Amino acid sequence: ATLSAAPDDVEGLTYGGPGILYGLVSNSGSTDGDLYRYTIATDEWQLIANCGVAFIDCGLAYDPAAGILYAKGSQDENLYRLDPLTAAATVVGPTGVTGGGGLAFVSP
């Protein structure tokens, strides 16, 4: 199937459970930090909100057990937790790495 194009420069993209993808905008200027939800069945992108962090070269990952998103970009060393319903960002802590771009969640 062909997915419709995202409304902006989605760099962080992750599986969000059955039929759902989440996308985080970065490197686009004023819309950096916009979190989108893509519903495969309806082929629709929905803007959730801006998370308040201007991500650069970001990675996005989903914890299915907790229903939480994680994001890391090159704008700082922090790992962020994102609420998939509101896009609210919370600093988890520093990673010691300034670069971003890829992120994966591995269940313990």
PyMOL commands that set and color helices and strands:
alter all, ss='L'
color gray80, all
select strands_A, chain A and resi 10-15+20-25+34-39+44-50+59-63+68-72+78-82+89-94
alter strands_A, ss='S'
color yellow, strands_A
deselect
rebuild
show_as cartoon
